[in-house]
Amino acid sequence: QVQLVESGGGLVQPGGSLRLSCAASRSISSFNAMGWYRQAPGKQREFVAASTQGGDTNYADTVKGRFTISRDNAKNTVYLQMNSLKPGDTAVYYCNAVKTIWTSRNDYWGQGTQVTVSS
């Protein structure tokens, strides 16, 4: 089990930036991947970005070049730097941790933080 607590959301104008943080209650190095998902009103939750245990990163095409995921293993924290924000980025952003044991994948989620991009 792990507790994930997101912070850093808020209201920002188009073109602005925000940095989200996800603090974990245990070592993030023990997870196969840490990532971010988002869910806009009336839509399904979608993948945003992920950082694997081996140091690889992966991004959704819609955020590639604008968002950057990073991690501080010593602080058990994952970040999502979001630049050039657009109204379409408005959503609740959720931190995700993945632990795979044999063929069983276990996902852990934070409570989410609201990001609103509007003028």
RODO-2510 file (C-alpha; in nm, 4 decimals, decimal comma):
residues 119
     n   res          X          Y          Z
     1     q     0,0000     0,0000     0,0000
     2     v     0,1033     0,3596    -0,0532
     3     q    -0,0527     0,6989    -0,0076
     4     l    -0,0086     0,9487    -0,2872
     5     v    -0,0792     1,3154    -0,2224
     6     e    -0,0918     1,5598    -0,5118
     7     s    -0,0483     1,9340    -0,4836
     8     g     0,0191     2,2339    -0,7051
     9     g    -0,3019     2,2578    -0,9004
    10     g    -0,4908     2,5803    -0,9531
    11     l    -0,6168     2,8361    -1,2002
    12     v    -0,3793     2,9563    -1,4689
    13     q    -0,4166     3,1593    -1,7876
    14     p    -0,3567     3,0032    -2,1294
    15     g     0,0132     2,9948    -2,2015
    16     g     0,1001     2,9800    -1,8338
    17     s     0,2790     2,7161    -1,6306
    18     l     0,2153     2,5015    -1,3260
    19     r     0,4160     2,2373    -1,1451
    20     l     0,2330     1,9501    -0,9846
    21     s     0,3869     1,7433    -0,7067
    22     c     0,3025     1,3946    -0,5872
    23     a     0,4388     1,2931    -0,2486
    24     a     0,4425     0,9205    -0,1747
    25     s     0,4284     0,7630     0,1713
    26     r     0,6969     0,5091     0,0802
    27     s     0,9914     0,4773    -0,1521
    28     i     0,8952     0,5445    -0,5126
    29     s     1,1951     0,3393    -0,6221
    30     s     0,9980     0,0285    -0,5262
    31     f     0,7410     0,0948    -0,7982
    32     n     0,7806    -0,0077    -1,1599
    33     a     0,6542     0,3296    -1,2744
    34     m     0,5220     0,6582    -1,1453
    35     g     0,2976     0,8703    -1,3590
    36     w     0,0237     1,1213    -1,4114
    37     y    -0,3254     1,0817    -1,5540
    38     r    -0,6007     1,3360    -1,5973
    39     q    -0,9773     1,3381    -1,6244
    40     a    -1,1775     1,6207    -1,7740
    41     p    -1,5503     1,6605    -1,7036
    42     g    -1,7542     1,4068    -1,8985
    43     k    -1,4452     1,2261    -2,0261
    44     q    -1,2544     0,9143    -1,9309
    45     r    -0,9335     0,9286    -1,7375
    46     e    -0,6380     0,9480    -1,9761
    47     f    -0,2662     0,8927    -1,9559
    48     v    -0,0447     1,2020    -1,9417
    49     a     0,3100     1,0985    -1,8549
    50     a     0,5101     0,8285    -1,6810
    51     s     0,8585     0,7707    -1,5445
    52     t     0,9810     0,4141    -1,5135
    53     q     1,2046     0,2592    -1,2516
    54     g     1,4761     0,2389    -1,5139
    55     g     1,4637     0,6101    -1,5883
    56     d     1,2623     0,6092    -1,9093
    57     t     0,9861     0,8628    -1,9630
    58     n     0,6767     0,8490    -2,1786
    59     y     0,4251     1,1167    -2,2740
    60     a     0,0862     1,1430    -2,4346
    61     d     0,1093     1,3048    -2,7770
    62     t    -0,1145     1,5890    -2,6589
    63     v     0,1406     1,7035    -2,3994
    64     k     0,4698     1,6064    -2,5609
    65     g     0,7057     1,9025    -2,5721
    66     r     0,5037     2,0982    -2,3154
    67     f     0,5003     1,8754    -2,0062
    68     t     0,7958     1,7206    -1,8262
    69     i     0,7825     1,4472    -1,5651
    70     s     1,0618     1,4156    -1,3130
    71     r     1,1260     1,2404    -0,9859
    72     d     1,3247     1,2933    -0,6685
    73     n     1,3766     0,9486    -0,5205
    74     a     1,5288     1,0902    -0,2018
    75     k     1,2095     1,2868    -0,1367
    76     n     0,9762     1,0160    -0,2678
    77     t     0,8198     1,2798    -0,4896
    78     v     0,7223     1,2933    -0,8550
    79     y     0,6690     1,6188    -1,0409
    80     l     0,4876     1,7268    -1,3519
    81     q     0,6061     2,0560    -1,4987
    82     m     0,3370     2,1889    -1,7300
    83     n     0,4212     2,4715    -1,9689
    84     s     0,2279     2,6421    -2,2474
    85     l    -0,0962     2,5349    -2,0890
    86     k    -0,4107     2,5280    -2,2982
    87     p    -0,7793     2,5285    -2,2033
    88     g    -0,7887     2,1664    -2,3181
    89     d    -0,5505     2,0784    -2,0348
    90     t    -0,8219     2,1590    -1,7823
    91     a    -0,8840     1,8463    -1,5772
    92     v    -0,8324     1,6775    -1,2443
    93     y    -0,4777     1,5406    -1,2454
    94     y    -0,4089     1,2152    -1,0654
    95     c    -0,0795     1,0687    -0,9523
    96     n    -0,0332     0,6998    -1,0285
    97     a     0,2041     0,4344    -0,9000
    98     v     0,2361     0,0949    -1,0651
    99     k     0,3642    -0,2180    -0,8964
   100     t     0,3834    -0,5326    -1,1043
   101     i     0,4228    -0,8642    -0,9263
   102     w     0,4671    -1,1506    -1,1703
   103     t     0,1803    -1,0865    -1,4148
   104     s    -0,0360    -0,8924    -1,1706
   105     r    -0,0419    -0,5167    -1,2120
   106     n    -0,1406    -0,3080    -0,9122
   107     d    -0,2273     0,0591    -0,9572
   108     y    -0,2352     0,3124    -0,6770
   109     w    -0,3940     0,6545    -0,7091
   110     g    -0,3892     0,9870    -0,5366
   111     q    -0,7002     1,1927    -0,4680
   112     g    -0,6340     1,4312    -0,7571
   113     t    -0,5660     1,8004    -0,7952
   114     q    -0,7689     2,0380    -1,0113
   115     v    -0,6002     2,2271    -1,2940
   116     t    -0,8052     2,4941    -1,4677
   117     v    -0,6705     2,6816    -1,7692
   118     s    -0,8840     2,9829    -1,8446
   119     s    -0,8600     3,3526    -1,9160
***
